[in-house]
Amino acid sequence: MSKVRLDTMVEEATVDCYNESEQITGLFTVIEDELTVPFKTQVLGVDITVERLDLNDEDQIVAICSREKLRQSIPLLDLPLPTPPPKGAQWIEAYRHWLG
């Protein structure tokens, strides 16, 4: 995706935001609305299911992942996406671009 398109997406998600915390919340809201969950991916060679997203106390967007009865939150920046990516994954790319 082009830098211009990513900039446009970030602007769309953060249009009414006044500070970084509000911008993260705006991006989180759009990603949560647009990303199709659950989806499966691999972390360190282990199959996991991304069940949902959350915003942690450090203002990071995290994926709530499960494997059998185990659950763990993984920062969205560190989450490898499957091929093909789930619907709405372009918003994760926009979030990563905004942080970059």
SULLIN-V489561 format. One record per run of one state. SS is the DSSP state (~ for helix, > for strand, _ for the rest). FROM is the first residue (numbers start at 1). TO is the last residue. Records with the same first field share a line. If there is no record, write none. Layout:
SS: FROM-TO  FROM-TO
//
This chain:
_: 1-2  15-19  35-38  44-45  56-60  68-69  79-89  100-100
~: 3-14  20-34  76-78  90-99
>: 39-43  46-55  61-67  70-75
//
